[in-house]
Amino acid sequence: MSEPVPSLWQATATVPALPRRSLAFTEPAARVFDVAIVGAGYTGLWTAHYLHQADPSLRIALVDKHVAGFGASGRNGGWCSGLYPVSLTRLAAEHGPDPARRQYRALHAAVAEVGRVATEQGWPIDYAPGGTLSLARSRPQLARAEAEIEEARQFGFGPQDLRLLDADEAGQRVRASAILGAVYSPHCAALHPLQLVRSLAGHVDRFAPIFENTAATELRPGRVRTNLGDLRADVVIRATEGFSPSLKGQTRRIVPVYSLMVATEPLPADRWDEIGLAQRETFSDLRHLIIYGQRTADGRLAFGGRGAPYHFGSRVRPGFDQSETVFRLLRRTLFELFPQRPELRYEFAWGGPLGIARDWHPSVGFDRTTGLGWAGGYVGDGVSTSNLAGQTLADLVLNRRTGLTDLPWVNHQSRQWETEPVRWLAVNAGLRAMTWADTAERQHGRPSRLARLVNGMMGR
């Protein structure tokens, strides 16, 4: 099954989507492995990569309801970032300052690790480590930028990790409107996400079968139940992110929230002189309802954001990838950022679900007594975080005590989301509240109390 709506990444991918068999064509006797991974996106594929690298004798298999890279791995904004949805202050309150620092440092290293592996393997992923800019375009946003820098300094992160740019410095990198300043971090690379996941899948497929069009329905110790029969394995890993609620017993573990994107036609050089992003820096601003963009290798603006509704019962459907209301808002927002004439022309609009835990805390873990492991809840920052998860899961499964296996997110247990209809009401009310908060801040120039209240209620 292919993606229901063509995306920019599909249209420009040069790495082909290889046809792979389903579990239906495998004899029962050949369905026994050491490790079975459910989900053939970044998390599952990186986990297989690092397990095989550490122990080539392991028998590893992956299953996916659709095809490798069908989900967020093949549709995201192409940010391989060092961003983490849990603040240093909150991590330190829960685990101590040093573990908080190490969590962030490990994620920074994962950004470079993705580039290293891609270069070593010769994968054409358009990796450009230009860093990321979080623009401050109002007084409340500037205050949040200054607070972010102050927090980073308190934890020992210097200008080489994060620095505050004034309006002139920020404008030299990106010529967006109404810039008062920006937070710049070098720990981010723009890339082609579908090229990455297809390259990674082709690599993994050489040593571990990927059974596509095979829908897992339940994960048990020693067994993966699917619509085409069972897989048996000593270790079973859940790597299903926003698609997790379709598994028995996982309905309230993760909520799928849709993020949508638009992309322009390739822009001529003089337009890029007007816009900037000469190093292919990724960019956003410090509003509450997240936006994100990049300059692609072929000279387009790819731009996305949240705002699409959460669907009752954590449903995921192909039709939810499209919302003309959200696409219109994204195009309007991009025009506000870059109001040059003539207006930009758009060629693509697409979307997909990401996964969010109840406390917005990503996690990776492994229960040695049951052989069950998991990773996810990346809140949209999974390109690098999934690589760190794959490294960590390999260490946990192989019982290796390393600098990764005692990071704060290891074996973190988020409480479950509320039952419906409370979940539907809460998530959509939170999305609406952040829109109102951004509007109020633009109108009144003061930080939103509503946003602070919602963040507190959501456990952020």
N, C-alpha and C positions, 0 to 999 in steps of 0.2 A: 504493500500500500504506500503510495507516495503522499507527500504533503498536499492537503486540500487546496491551498492557495499558493501560487508561485511567489517566491520571495526574491529579493535582490540576490541573495546568496545562491539560490538555485540557478538563477539565470546566468550568473557569472562563474559558477564552479567549473573548474577544469578537471578536477579529480572525479572520476565517474562513480556513480552509485552501483556497486557490484551486486548482482542478483545472488541471493543466498537461500538455502533451503530452510524449510520449517522443520519442527520436531517430528512432524507426521512421517517424514521419509527416513527416520532413524529407528532401527530395530531396538526393542526394549533392552536387550543385553548391552547395547552400546550407549545407554542413557545413564551410565554410572560414572561419576567424576569425583575428583577431590574437592573442587570448588565450583559451585554453580552461582552465577551472578545474574540477577534479574534486572534488566535495563542495559541497553547497549548505547548509552550516551557517554559523555565524558567520564563520569564517575566509574561506571562499570568497566569501560575500556582502559582507563588509567590504572585501575586496580589490577586488571588482568596483566597489563604491561609490567607493573612493578613486581607482581607475584612471579611471573615467568622469569623476569630478570634475576630475581633472587634464587629461584629454584626451578630450573627448566624441566625438571621431572614431573612437576605438578600437572595433573589432568584438569584443565579449566574449560568451562563452557559458559556461554552467555545466551540468554533468551530475551527477545524483545517482542512486544505486542505488534509493533509495526516493522520498521527497518532501523538499522543503526543510524543514530543521529536524527531520528524523526522529531524528537521533542525539542526542548530548549537548547540543546547542544548545537543543533543545526539552524536555529532561528534567531539567536540572541543578537545583541547590539555589537558584538565583536570587541568587547572590552576584556582584556586579560589584566585585571586590576588587583591592587593590594588593598582594596576596600573591604571592610568587614562590618556587618550590620550591628555588632555589639561594641559599644564604646570601650575605650581603655579604662575609663573610670568605673564602669559597671563590671568589667572583667576583674579589675583589681579588687573591687569590693567583695566579689565572690571567691576569688582564688589567690589574691595577692598581686602586688605590682610586678614582680619578676615574671610569673606565668603570663600575665597580660602582655608584657613586652615580648615575650617569646612567641606568643600566638601571632602577633602582628609581624614579627620578624620572619616567622616561618611562611607566612602568606606572601611577604615581599619576595622571599627566596623562590616561591612557587611561580611567580610571574617570570622570573629569569629562567627557571627550570623548563617551562613550556617552550620558551624560545630556544633553549639549549638542545632539547630533544628534537625539536622540529628541524633545527639546523643540522644536527648530527644525522638525522634520518633523511634529509633532503626533501622535507615536506613543503609544498608551495603554499604557505598559509598567510603570506603578506604581513609578516610580523614586523611591527614598527614601534620600538620602545620610546615613543615621544613623550610619555608621561600623561598626566591628566590635569585639567583645569576645572575647579569648582568656582564659578563666577559669583561674585557678590554684586547684585544689581539693585539693591535697596538697602536702607540703613539696617533693618533687622537681619538681612542676609549678611551684611558686613560684620555685624556683631557676632553672628554664628561662626563666620570665618575666623575672626579674632579669637573666639573661645576655643575653636578647634586647634589653632596653633598653640595657644596657651596650654591646653591639655597635653598636646604632643610633647612640649618642652618639659612639662612636669614628669613625664615618663622617660625622658632621656632621648627623645627623637629630635635630631637637629635639623638644620636647613637642608642637609643632604637628603633628608627623608620627606620634609614638608616645609614649605615656606609661604609667607604671605606676600603676594605681589600687590603693589599699588596700582592705581588705574592705568598709569602709563606703561608699566611693565606688563600688565595683563594685556593691554591693547596691542603691544608689540607681537604677542603670540596669537591672539584672536581678536578681530575687530568687530565684536558684538556691541550692541547698543547699551547705553546706560551703565557701563561698567564702573564700579567704585573700587574694585579690587578683585583678588582671586586667591584661592588656595591652590598651590601647585605641588604635585607629588610626582617624582620620576617613576614611581612603582606602578606603571601601567603601560600596556602595549595595545595598539590597535591591531586587529587581525581579521582574517576571513574565517568565521566560525565553522561554516560547513566544510571548507577545505580541511580544517583541522580535524573535525570528527570523522570525515571520510578517510583521511590519511591514517588516522589512528586506528580506525576499524580495519582497514586493509592490512596494517601491520599486525594487529592482534589476530586476525583471521589466519595468519600463517601458522600459529601454534595453538589456537583455541577456537573451536567451532562457534559461530554466532548463529543461533537458530532464530530467524526472523519470522514475522507473522505467526508468532506463538505467544498466546496471551497467558501469562501467569495469573492464577486466581488466588493462590494461598501459599504462604511460606511456612514450612514446618521444620523442626529439627531433622536434618538428614533428607529433606524432600522439598521439591518445588512442584506444586500442582499446577498444571496448565490445561487449556482447552484441548490439547492434543496428547494428553498423557503426562506422566510424572517423570521428573528428573531426580535422581538420587545423588547426594553428595554429602561429604562430611561437613563441609562449610557451605552455608547459603547466605548470600549477600543481597540486601535490598538496595538498589541504586536507581529508584524510579521517580524521585523528586516530585514534580507536580502531578504525576500520574499515580502516586501512591494510594490515594483513596479508593482506587478500583480493586485493591487487594483486600481480602478478608481480614478483618481485625485492624485495618489501617485507616479507616474512614475519617477519624478525627486527629490523626497524627500530623498531617500536613494539609494546609488548604492551598488549592491551585488558584492563583490570582493572575489574570491575564495582563500582559504587557504588549503593546502594539507599536509598530514601526512604519515609517514612510521613508522613501529614498528618492532622490532627485535623478534627473538625467546627468551624465558626465558634464562637469562645468569647465568652461575654457579657462586658460591661465589667467586672463585679466580678472575674472570673477574671483579666482582664488587669491589674487593680489588684494582684492577688496575684503575678503573674509579672513585670510591668514591660515593658521594651522599648518604652517610650512613643515613642521616635524611630524605631522599627523597626530598631534595631541588629541586625545579624547576630551570631551567637554560636557559640562552640565552647569546648572546654577544651584544655589542653595535654597530654592523653594522647598516646600514640604512635600508636594506631589512630584515624585521623581521624574526628571527628564534626563536624556543621555544622547550623545551624538558622536560621530567620528567622520573624518575625511577618509574615504576608502581609497584603496590603491589605484583604482581606475578613475578617481577624481569626482566622486559623488559625495553628497551629504546624506548620510544615513542617520536617521533621528527617531528616537522613540520615547515612550513614557507610559506611566501608569494612568489609571482613570477608567479603564473598562470595568464593568461590574463583576463582582463575584457571583457565581451561579449556584442556586439552591442545591444542597446536597453534594457540594463539591464536584458538580458535573463538569466534564471536559468533553466538548463537542467541536467538530471541525468548523461549524458556523460561528462559534464564539471567537474565532481568530479575526473576524471582521466586524468593525464598528465604524460606520461612516462618521458618526458623531465624534469619536475619538480621533480618527484620521484628520478630520477637519480642524480639531483643536491643535493637533500636532503641527499641521501646516501653518496654522495661524501663529503658534508659538515660535516656530522657526522664522517666520517673517518678522515677528517682533524682535528676535535676536539679530537678524541680518536683513534690515529693511531696504537693501539696495534695489534699484530698478535695473532691468525688468525683473518681475517676480520669478522665483524659481519654478521650474517645471518638474513634475513628479512622474515617475514611471512605475513605482512599486508601493504596495501597502500590504502588510501582513502582520501576524502576531502569533502568540502562543502562551501557554501557562508556565509560571514559575512556582516554586514551592516556598511556603512560609510556615514555620513552627509557631506555636502559640506565644512564645516569648521572643520571637524573632532571632533565635539563637541557632545557628547551624550546628550540626553535631555529626560525629563519626564514632562508631563503637563496635565492639565485638564481645559477645558472651561466650566464653570458652566452654561453659557447661552445656550449652545448647548447640553451639556451632553457628549461631545466627549473628550476622553483622549488618551494618547499615551505614549510610552517609546521606546527607541532604539538608534541606531547609536553608538554601543558600541566599534566599531573598533577592535573587536576580544577579548576584555577583559570583556565579559558579564557574566561570571559565578557568580561573586560577585556583579557586577553592576546591574544585573537584580534583585537580591535580594533587593538591596537598592531601585530600581525602584518600586518593588512590595510594599514595606513598604510605600514609598512616595505616590504612587497612592492611596493606601487605605486611607491615611490621607487626600489627596486632595478630593477624592470622598465623604468622610464622613464629609468634611468641618471642619476638625480638624487642628488648627494651632499648629504645632509642630516644633521642631528643624530641621526637614527634609523639611518642606514645603517652606522654604525660602532659600534653598541652591542655588548656582549659576546656576545649570542646570535645575531648575524648570521653566517651561514655556519658556525655551530658544528656539528661532526660528532661525534655520539655513536657509540661503538662499538656493534656489533650485539649483540643478546641472544644467549645461548647457544642451541645446538640442543636439540631435545627428546631425551630427557626431562629434561635438566638444567634447562631453562627452567621447566618445570612444577614440578619439585621445589624450585627456588630461590625462585620467586615465592610459592608457597603456604607454604613454610617461613618465609619472611619475614613473611607475614601472620599466621601462627600465633605466631611469636616475638613480634610486637608485642602480641598479646593476652596472652601470658604475661607480658611485661614490664609491662604495665599492672596486671595482677593482683598481681605481686610488689611493685610500688611501693605499691599500696594496702595491702598486708598488712604491709610492712616499713618503709615511709616512707623508703626510700633510692632514689637514681637507679639505673635498671636497667643493669647491665653488658651484659646480653644485647642491649638496644636499641642501645647504642653499637656493639657488635660487628656487628649486622646492618646498621646504617646505614653502617658502614665498608665492609662487603662489597658493599653495593649502590651504592657510590660517592657516598653523600650526605655 
